[in-house]
């Protein structure tokens, strides 16, 4: 049997061990907190200098298909413009194609149902009827209330508010769960466009291949180190009619290109004799806007019916508003 001095020495050693363990945990926590603060400070101090250009080319590249669209656009031909935006807010790359038929837009929001509960809803209903000076409680209401009470007495402390007893099944009586609809969120809008390009010359054949490869190139992110990648650029999609932006078609907010499907020579197996380039290229594009929207993003006030450019609160990840000129410089 240990003596009192031995017992005290053991307890003292245990206390010292617990003290050292607490000190070690505190030291590790302080080191972790300091590392997080240093990392945060580093990111905040160097963020602007590390902002990477998403479109790193020396001069503007504007691609028209077919070739006569470059002149026809200024005379009023309807066309769609895909501007590929860099961080500084000017479109270095733009693609112009004939406006396809059957343009569709889909806006949506999400709601979910929830049950406020039989007892809570029933109490509210009874209170409302009493406030109105009327009852209107049926025999079935009384029977359902009695069955609820019976279920709760059988299972003390139960929060079940639905009738589950055999008596309810025999009587064919159920409780109203008082389901309500709750707003959750808006959907991120998406768009699909399909184009069929048939070249009438070797020049147009080269142009349609350049358009297809430009879409593919800027669909992907760009590696900027061992683990870091730069976001793909945002696309600005605009509809032009009679030489100016259409005020009758909805405005599309900045988008990412999410899918590109390409089919070469879908109706024939012919290639240009001099270059070997395909004579047909079909492309299908899927875009997704960079964020969910609120009403003011589209209409600044409830009195407006003209859609606004940009966002109600400018915090876009893709830079400033893009240059939407149709020049070829």
C-alpha positions in Angstrom: 0.0 0.0 0.0 1.3 3.4 -1.0 2.2 5.9 1.7 0.7 9.3 1.8 3.8 10.9 0.5 3.9 8.5 -2.5 0.3 9.2 -3.3 0.8 12.9 -3.1 3.9 12.7 -5.4 1.8 10.7 -7.9 -1.0 13.2 -7.9 1.4 16.1 -8.2 3.1 14.4 -11.2 -0.4 13.9 -12.8 -1.3 17.5 -12.3 2.0 18.6 -13.8 1.4 16.3 -16.8 -2.1 17.8 -17.3 -0.6 21.3 -17.0 2.0 20.5 -19.6 -0.6 19.0 -21.9 -2.8 22.1 -21.6 0.2 24.4 -22.3 1.1 22.3 -25.3 -2.5 22.5 -26.7 -2.5 26.2 -26.1 0.8 26.6 -27.9 -0.4 24.6 -30.9 -3.6 26.6 -31.0 -1.7 29.9 -30.9 0.6 28.7 -33.7 -2.4 27.7 -35.8 -4.1 31.0 -35.2 -0.9 32.9 -36.0 -0.4 30.9 -39.2 -4.0 31.6 -40.3 -3.6 35.3 -39.6 -0.3 35.5 -41.4 -1.8 33.7 -44.4 -4.8 36.0 -44.4 -2.6 39.1 -44.2 -0.4 37.7 -47.0 -3.4 37.1 -49.3 -4.8 40.6 -48.6 -1.5 42.4 -49.2 -0.7 40.5 -52.4 -4.1 39.8 -53.9 -4.0 42.7 -56.4 -0.5 41.9 -57.6 -1.4 38.2 -58.1 -4.6 38.9 -60.1 -4.0 37.0 -63.3 -5.1 38.0 -66.7 -7.7 35.6 -68.1 -7.2 36.5 -71.8 -3.5 37.0 -72.4 -3.1 38.1 -76.0 -1.4 41.1 -77.5 -4.2 42.5 -79.7 -7.9 42.2 -80.4 -9.2 39.2 -82.4 -12.6 39.6 -84.0 -14.0 36.7 -85.9 -17.0 37.0 -88.3 -18.8 34.1 -89.9 -19.8 34.1 -92.7 -17.3 36.7 -94.0 -20.0 39.0 -95.3 -21.4 39.4 -91.8 -18.6 41.9 -91.1 -20.2 44.3 -93.6 -23.8 43.2 -93.2 -23.8 43.8 -89.4 -23.5 47.5 -90.0 -26.4 47.5 -92.5 -28.8 46.0 -90.0 -28.5 42.2 -90.3 -29.4 40.5 -87.0 -26.4 38.8 -85.3 -25.2 37.6 -82.0 -21.9 38.7 -80.4 -19.8 36.7 -78.0 -17.3 39.0 -76.3 -14.6 37.3 -74.3 -13.7 39.5 -71.4 -10.4 40.1 -69.7 -9.9 41.5 -66.2 -9.3 45.1 -67.3 -12.8 45.3 -68.9 -12.1 45.5 -72.7 -13.0 42.6 -75.0 -9.9 41.4 -76.6 -11.7 38.6 -78.4 -15.1 38.7 -80.0 -17.1 36.3 -82.2 -19.9 37.4 -84.5 -22.5 34.9 -85.9 -25.9 35.1 -87.5 -28.7 35.3 -84.9 -30.1 31.7 -84.7 -33.8 31.0 -84.8 -35.8 29.9 -81.7 -33.8 31.7 -78.9 -35.2 30.6 -75.5 -34.8 32.0 -72.0 -35.6 30.2 -68.8 -36.0 32.0 -65.4 -36.8 30.0 -62.3 -36.8 30.0 -58.5 -37.0 27.3 -55.9 -39.6 26.8 -53.2 -40.0 24.0 -50.7 -42.9 22.9 -48.5 -42.7 22.7 -44.7 -45.3 21.7 -42.1 -45.9 24.2 -39.3 -47.5 21.4 -37.3 -51.0 20.3 -36.4 -51.1 21.7 -32.9 -49.5 25.1 -33.8 -51.7 25.4 -36.9 -54.8 24.3 -35.0 -54.2 26.7 -32.2 -53.8 29.5 -34.7 -57.0 28.5 -36.4 -59.0 28.3 -33.2 -57.6 31.6 -32.0 -58.6 33.2 -35.3 -62.1 31.8 -35.1 -62.5 33.0 -31.5 -61.2 36.5 -32.5 -63.9 36.5 -35.2 -66.5 35.6 -32.7 -67.4 32.3 -34.3 -66.5 28.6 -33.7 -66.9 26.5 -36.8 -65.3 23.5 -35.2 -66.7 20.2 -36.6 -67.1 16.9 -34.8 -64.2 15.6 -36.9 -62.0 18.4 -35.5 -63.0 17.3 -32.0 -62.4 13.7 -32.7 -59.0 14.4 -34.2 -58.0 16.6 -31.2 -59.0 13.7 -28.9 -56.9 11.3 -30.8 -53.9 13.6 -30.8 -54.2 13.9 -27.0 -54.6 10.1 -26.7 -51.4 9.6 -28.7 -49.5 12.0 -26.5 -50.7 10.5 -23.3 -49.8 7.0 -24.5 -46.3 8.4 -25.4 -45.4 11.0 -22.7 -43.2 13.8 -24.0 -43.9 12.9 -27.6 -43.7 15.6 -30.2 -45.7 13.6 -32.8 -48.5 15.7 -34.1 -50.1 13.3 -36.6 -52.8 10.8 -35.8 -51.2 7.3 -35.9 -53.6 5.2 -33.8 -55.7 2.4 -35.0 -58.8 4.4 -34.1 -57.9 7.0 -36.6 -57.5 4.4 -39.3 -60.8 2.9 -38.6 -62.5 6.3 -38.5 -60.7 7.5 -41.6 -59.7 10.8 -40.0 -56.3 12.5 -40.5 -54.8 15.7 -39.3 -54.0 18.7 -41.4 -50.2 19.3 -41.3 -50.7 23.0 -42.3 -48.1 22.9 -45.0 -46.7 26.2 -46.1 -44.5 27.2 -49.1 -41.1 28.7 -48.3 -38.8 30.5 -50.8 -35.3 29.0 -51.0 -33.3 30.5 -53.9 -33.2 31.6 -57.5 -31.8 29.3 -60.3 -28.6 30.2 -62.1 -29.7 30.9 -65.6 -28.3 28.9 -68.5 -28.4 29.3 -72.3 -27.9 27.1 -75.3 -27.0 28.1 -78.8 -26.4 26.0 -81.9 -24.8 27.1 -85.1 -24.1 25.4 -88.4 -21.2 26.8 -90.4 -20.8 25.8 -94.0 -17.7 27.3 -95.7 -18.0 28.6 -99.2 -14.2 29.3 -99.5 -11.0 28.3 -98.0 -10.9 31.6 -96.1 -14.3 30.9 -94.5 -13.2 27.4 -93.7 -10.2 28.7 -91.8 -12.4 31.2 -90.0 -14.9 28.7 -88.8 -12.1 26.5 -87.4 -10.7 29.5 -85.6 -14.1 30.2 -84.1 -14.6 26.7 -82.9 -11.1 26.6 -81.4 -11.5 30.0 -79.8 -14.6 28.7 -77.9 -12.8 25.6 -76.9 -9.7 27.4 -75.7 -11.5 29.8 -73.4 -13.8 27.1 -72.0 -10.8 25.8 -70.0 -8.9 27.3 -67.0 -5.2 28.1 -67.4 -2.5 26.6 -65.2 -0.5 29.2 -63.3 1.8 27.1 -61.1 1.9 23.6 -59.5 -1.5 23.8 -58.0 -3.1 27.1 -59.1 -5.2 27.7 -62.1 -6.8 30.9 -63.4 -10.5 31.0 -64.0 -11.7 30.9 -67.6 -12.8 34.3 -68.9 -16.4 35.4 -68.8 -18.4 35.7 -72.0 -20.6 38.8 -72.7 -23.5 37.7 -75.1 -25.4 40.5 -76.9 -28.1 40.4 -79.6 -27.9 43.1 -82.3 -30.7 44.1 -84.7 -30.6 47.0 -87.1 -27.0 47.8 -86.0 -27.7 48.2 -82.3 -28.4 46.1 -79.2 -31.9 44.7 -79.2 -34.1 46.2 -76.5 -36.7 43.5 -77.0 -34.7 40.4 -76.2 -33.7 39.8 -72.6 -30.2 40.8 -71.6 -27.8 38.0 -70.6 -25.4 38.6 -67.7 -21.8 37.6 -67.9 -21.5 33.8 -68.4 -19.0 31.0 -68.3 -18.9 28.6 -71.3 -19.7 25.2 -69.7 -20.1 22.9 -72.7 -18.9 22.8 -76.3 -20.1 20.1 -78.7 -18.6 20.0 -82.2 -19.5 18.0 -85.2 -17.4 18.1 -88.4 -19.0 17.4 -91.8 -22.3 16.3 -90.5 -23.9 15.9 -93.9 -20.9 15.0 -96.1 -17.3 13.8 -96.0 -15.9 16.6 -98.2 -12.8 18.6 -97.4 -11.3 21.6 -99.2 -8.9 20.3 -101.8 -6.1 22.9 -101.2 -6.1 22.9 -97.4 -7.8 19.7 -96.2 -10.1 21.7 -93.9 -13.7 20.4 -93.4 -16.5 22.2 -95.2 -19.0 22.0 -92.4 -18.6 22.6 -88.6 -21.6 22.4 -86.3 -21.2 23.8 -82.8 -23.5 23.6 -79.8 -22.7 26.0 -76.9 -24.0 25.9 -73.3 -23.4 28.9 -71.1 -24.2 29.6 -67.4 -24.4 33.0 -65.7 -21.8 33.6 -63.1 -24.2 34.2 -60.2 -27.8 34.0 -59.1 -29.9 37.2 -59.6 -32.2 39.4 -57.6 -35.0 41.5 -59.2 -32.9 44.7 -59.1 -30.2 43.0 -61.3 -32.7 43.0 -64.1 -35.0 45.9 -63.2 -33.6 48.6 -60.9 -37.1 49.6 -59.6 -40.5 47.9 -59.7 -41.6 50.6 -62.2 -39.0 49.6 -64.8 -39.7 47.3 -67.7 -36.4 48.0 -69.5 -33.6 45.6 -68.4 -30.5 47.0 -66.9 -26.9 46.3 -67.8 -24.6 45.0 -65.1 -25.6 44.2 -61.6 -27.5 45.9 -58.8 -24.4 45.5 -56.6 -21.2 45.3 -58.6 -19.1 42.5 -57.2 -18.5 40.5 -60.3 -15.5 38.1 -60.4 -14.9 38.9 -64.0 -13.9 42.5 -64.0 -15.6 45.7 -65.2 -18.2 46.2 -67.9 -16.9 45.1 -71.3 -16.4 47.1 -74.4 -19.4 46.3 -76.5 -18.4 48.1 -79.7 -18.7 46.2 -82.9 -15.6 47.6 -84.5 -12.9 45.3 -86.0 -9.9 47.2 -84.7 
